[in-house]
Amino acid sequence: MKADAAGSDSPWVSPHAPERGRLARLLGPLHVTGIFWYRLHAWGVSHIPRWSVPIFVNLFTAFFFLTLRRIRRALADNLIPVLGRPGPWAAQRRIWRTMHTFAWCLTERYEQLAAPRVPHIEIEHREAWASVVGTGRGFIVLTAHIGCWEVAASVLTQQVSQRVHLVREEEIAPEAQRFVSGLVARHSAGRFVTHFAGDPRLGLELKEALAGGEIVALQGDRPRAGGQSLCASLFGHTLELPAGPFVLARLTGAPLLPAFAFREGRLRYRIAFRDAIHVAATADRRHDLARAVQAVASDMEWAVARSPFQWFCFRRAWSPGTGSTVSARSRLTVG
């Protein structure tokens, strides 16, 4: 299932799968995706004085702000449909705020996993959570790269008896993937079962987990290159979302529960649940999926509009089209 930009001869592929370019191969562990930075971050939050953490967050934000030119451009482009077209200096302020907030979320993730330090959590719209957790059936917690989604996953494991199957994107460096997996395993004490998005057995394993009344938690805002995707409308423009969560929900009958973890201060987060979405299973598969994906997209739009500088999408999100943003028209092909 792919979305073609209007007037294009070939499908546009959203480039969100892990990739290892020439610079990454040259720098190895010192590349931004290399194991050096993962280990340094985890070591730092465990050993430096807590009063000095803001200093290092600012230093690292400045370093990556100056060096990651492609990511700066993607962040600026992605926020245009959300906040409008800015002047040059306003665009740089948007980029800085997003990178700075991401640096804090990443740091506090390591503080939670490696230090460990317990964040303060508030829950918004708990009724939506209660509507699915007390049924004894499996359900899918669907979030996005907004705020610190690991905080939301951690809260889930503390409030339910079922196992939580956490689906993560693969890290580009295998050593980094093993490192993060080890931190998560030690922190969760067996409450998480971690899966990676590139595993060809993933669909079957998640289907079995849901059939057994367990919980699946995953992010639903980045289609993988070469994977199936569905088109939705956000801020009046076309955005591709991965088809997998919606196909899985329709196949199993498991409800989708949108959830977003907003950072509100130093080790302070607010988890906002939205109403559960049930994917219909009628004879019109295309229509069933289209309705569900737009419902989730509306919740994502609400979340991004609420905290635009916590939307951590570091590659261009929008289909190419008008100007440097998106085409308002698209064609959906279901296969």
C-alpha positions in Angstrom: 0.0 0.0 0.0 1.8 3.1 -1.2 1.0 6.7 -1.8 2.0 8.3 -5.0 2.5 12.1 -5.2 0.2 13.6 -7.7 1.7 13.7 -11.1 4.6 11.3 -10.2 5.5 8.4 -12.3 6.8 6.3 -9.4 5.9 5.9 -5.7 7.5 8.3 -3.3 9.1 6.2 -0.6 9.3 7.7 2.9 12.9 7.3 3.9 12.5 6.3 7.6 14.2 2.9 7.6 17.6 2.8 9.2 20.4 3.5 6.7 24.1 3.5 6.9 25.7 6.1 4.6 29.3 6.8 3.6 30.0 9.1 6.6 28.6 6.6 9.0 30.9 3.9 7.6 33.9 6.3 7.7 33.4 7.4 11.3 32.2 4.1 12.7 31.4 4.3 16.4 32.1 8.0 16.4 29.3 8.8 14.0 26.1 10.3 15.6 24.4 6.9 15.3 27.5 5.0 16.7 27.8 3.2 20.0 30.2 5.9 21.4 27.5 8.5 21.8 25.1 5.9 23.4 27.6 4.8 25.9 28.8 8.4 26.6 25.2 9.6 27.3 24.4 6.7 29.6 27.7 7.1 31.5 27.3 10.8 31.8 23.9 10.8 33.4 25.2 8.3 35.9 28.4 10.0 36.9 28.3 13.8 36.4 26.8 16.0 39.1 23.1 16.5 38.6 23.5 20.3 38.7 25.7 20.1 35.6 23.3 18.1 33.4 21.7 21.3 31.9 25.2 22.5 30.9 25.9 19.4 29.0 22.5 19.3 27.4 23.1 22.8 26.0 26.6 21.9 24.9 25.4 18.8 23.0 22.5 20.6 21.5 24.8 23.3 20.2 27.2 20.7 18.8 24.5 18.8 16.9 22.8 22.0 15.8 25.9 23.1 14.1 26.8 19.7 12.5 23.5 18.1 11.5 22.6 20.2 8.5 20.3 17.7 6.9 18.3 17.2 10.1 18.1 21.0 10.6 16.5 21.3 7.1 14.1 18.5 7.8 12.9 20.0 11.1 12.3 23.3 9.5 10.4 21.8 6.6 8.3 19.6 8.8 7.1 22.5 11.0 6.0 24.7 8.1 2.5 23.0 7.8 2.2 23.2 11.6 3.3 26.7 12.3 3.4 28.5 9.0 6.4 29.7 6.9 8.9 31.5 9.1 11.7 34.0 8.4 15.3 32.7 8.5 15.9 33.5 12.1 12.5 32.2 13.3 13.3 28.9 11.4 16.6 28.6 13.3 14.8 29.2 16.6 12.3 26.4 15.8 15.1 24.0 15.0 17.0 24.9 18.2 13.9 24.5 20.4 13.2 21.1 18.9 16.8 19.8 19.2 17.1 21.2 22.7 13.8 19.5 23.8 15.0 16.2 22.2 18.3 16.4 24.0 16.4 16.7 27.3 14.1 13.8 26.5 17.0 11.6 25.4 19.0 12.6 28.5 16.0 11.8 30.8 15.5 8.5 29.0 19.0 7.5 30.0 18.5 8.9 33.5 15.4 6.6 33.8 17.1 3.6 32.3 20.7 3.9 33.5 20.8 6.1 36.6 18.0 5.3 37.5 15.9 8.3 38.3 12.1 8.2 38.4 10.2 10.9 36.5 7.0 12.5 37.8 4.1 11.4 35.7 0.6 12.8 35.3 -2.1 11.1 33.4 -4.6 12.9 31.1 -7.9 11.3 30.0 -7.4 8.2 32.2 -10.9 7.1 31.2 -9.7 6.1 27.7 -7.0 3.9 29.3 -9.6 2.3 31.7 -11.9 1.6 28.7 -9.4 -1.0 27.3 -7.3 -2.2 30.2 -10.2 -3.7 32.2 -11.6 -5.8 29.3 -9.1 -8.7 29.5 -8.5 -8.4 25.8 -5.3 -7.4 24.0 -5.0 -3.9 22.7 -2.5 -1.7 20.9 -1.0 1.5 22.4 -0.2 3.7 19.4 2.1 6.7 19.9 4.4 8.8 17.8 7.8 10.4 18.0 6.5 13.1 20.3 8.0 13.8 23.7 9.5 10.7 25.5 7.5 7.7 24.5 9.6 5.3 26.6 8.1 7.0 29.7 4.6 6.0 28.5 5.7 2.5 27.9 7.2 2.3 31.4 4.0 3.5 33.0 2.1 0.8 31.2 4.1 -2.0 32.7 3.5 -0.6 36.2 -0.3 -0.5 35.8 -1.1 -3.9 34.2 -0.4 -7.5 34.8 -0.1 -8.4 31.1 3.1 -8.4 29.3 3.8 -5.4 27.1 5.3 -6.1 23.7 7.4 -3.0 22.9 8.2 -2.5 19.2 11.3 -0.4 18.6 12.9 0.9 15.4 16.2 -0.8 14.7 19.3 1.2 15.6 21.6 1.8 12.7 24.6 0.3 14.5 24.1 -3.2 15.8 26.2 -2.5 18.9 24.0 0.4 19.7 20.9 -1.8 19.3 22.3 -4.4 21.7 23.2 -1.6 24.2 19.8 0.0 24.2 18.1 -3.5 24.4 20.2 -4.3 27.4 19.3 -1.1 29.2 15.6 -1.6 28.5 15.7 -5.3 29.7 17.4 -4.5 32.9 15.0 -1.6 33.6 11.9 -3.5 32.9 12.8 -6.6 34.8 11.1 -8.8 32.3 7.9 -6.8 32.0 8.8 -5.8 28.4 9.2 -8.0 25.4 11.2 -6.0 22.9 10.7 -6.5 19.2 12.4 -4.7 16.3 10.5 -3.4 13.3 12.7 -5.2 10.7 11.9 -8.7 12.1 10.0 -10.6 9.4 8.2 -12.6 12.1 7.0 -9.5 13.8 3.4 -9.6 12.5 2.8 -13.1 13.6 4.3 -12.6 17.0 2.2 -9.5 17.7 -0.9 -11.2 16.5 -0.3 -14.1 18.9 0.4 -11.6 21.8 -2.9 -9.8 21.2 -4.8 -13.1 20.9 -3.4 -13.9 24.4 -4.7 -10.7 25.9 -1.4 -9.0 26.0 -0.5 -5.4 25.1 1.4 -4.1 22.0 3.1 -0.7 22.2 4.5 0.9 19.1 5.0 4.2 17.2 2.8 4.9 14.3 4.1 8.0 12.6 7.0 6.8 10.5 6.6 4.4 7.6 9.6 2.3 6.8 11.2 2.5 3.4 9.8 -0.3 1.3 7.0 -1.0 3.7 3.3 -0.5 3.3 1.9 2.9 4.1 -1.4 4.7 4.2 -2.1 8.4 3.4 -3.7 10.7 5.9 -4.3 14.4 6.1 -2.5 16.5 8.8 -2.6 20.3 8.8 -4.2 20.2 5.4 -1.4 18.2 3.8 -0.6 14.6 3.0 1.4 12.5 5.4 2.2 8.8 5.1 1.7 6.6 8.1 2.7 2.9 8.4 0.0 0.5 7.5 1.1 -2.2 10.0 -0.7 -1.1 13.2 -4.0 -0.6 11.3 -3.8 -3.9 9.5 -3.0 -5.6 12.7 -5.9 -4.0 14.6 -8.3 -4.9 11.8 -7.1 -8.5 11.7 -7.2 -9.1 15.4 -10.1 -6.8 16.5 -7.8 -5.2 19.0 -8.6 -1.5 19.7 -6.0 1.2 19.0 -5.3 3.5 22.0 -3.4 6.7 21.0 -1.1 8.0 23.7 1.4 10.8 23.8 4.0 11.6 26.5 4.7 15.3 26.7 7.7 16.7 28.5 6.6 19.5 30.9 9.7 20.1 32.9 12.7 18.5 34.5 11.8 14.8 34.8 8.1 15.8 34.5 5.8 14.2 31.9 2.2 14.2 31.1 0.8 11.1 29.3 -2.3 12.1 27.3 -4.5 9.3 26.2 -7.1 9.7 23.4 -10.3 7.8 22.9 -9.8 4.2 21.7 -10.2 3.6 18.0 -11.8 0.4 16.7 -10.9 -0.6 13.1 -14.0 -2.0 11.3 -13.7 -5.3 9.4 -16.3 -4.9 6.7 -16.1 -6.1 3.1 -14.5 -2.7 2.2 -11.0 -3.1 3.5 -9.8 0.1 1.9 -12.5 2.1 3.6 -12.0 0.5 7.0 -8.3 1.3 7.0 -8.8 4.8 5.6 -11.2 5.8 8.4 -8.9 4.4 11.1 -5.8 6.0 9.8 -7.5 9.4 9.6 -8.8 9.1 13.1 -5.3 8.4 14.4 -3.9 11.2 12.2 -6.4 13.6 13.8 -5.1 12.7 17.2 -1.5 13.1 16.0 -2.4 16.5 14.7 -3.8 17.5 18.1 -0.6 16.3 19.8 1.8 18.0 17.4 -0.2 21.3 17.5 -0.1 21.1 21.3 3.7 20.7 21.5 5.2 21.3 18.0 8.8 21.4 19.3 8.4 17.9 20.8 7.7 16.3 17.4 11.0 14.6 16.7 10.8 13.7 13.1 14.3 14.2 11.8 13.7 13.4 8.1 11.2 15.0 5.8 7.8 13.8 6.8 5.7 15.3 4.0 5.4 13.9 0.4 7.3 16.1 -2.0 5.2 18.7 -3.8 4.5 22.3 -3.5 7.6 24.4 -2.5 9.7 22.7 0.2 6.7 21.1 2.0 4.0 18.9 0.6 1.5 18.2 -2.1 -2.1 18.7 -1.1 -3.2 15.8 -3.3 -2.2 12.2 -3.3 -3.3 8.9 -4.7 -3.7 5.8 -2.6 -3.2 2.4 -4.1 -4.2 -0.6 -2.0 -2.4 -3.8 -2.8 
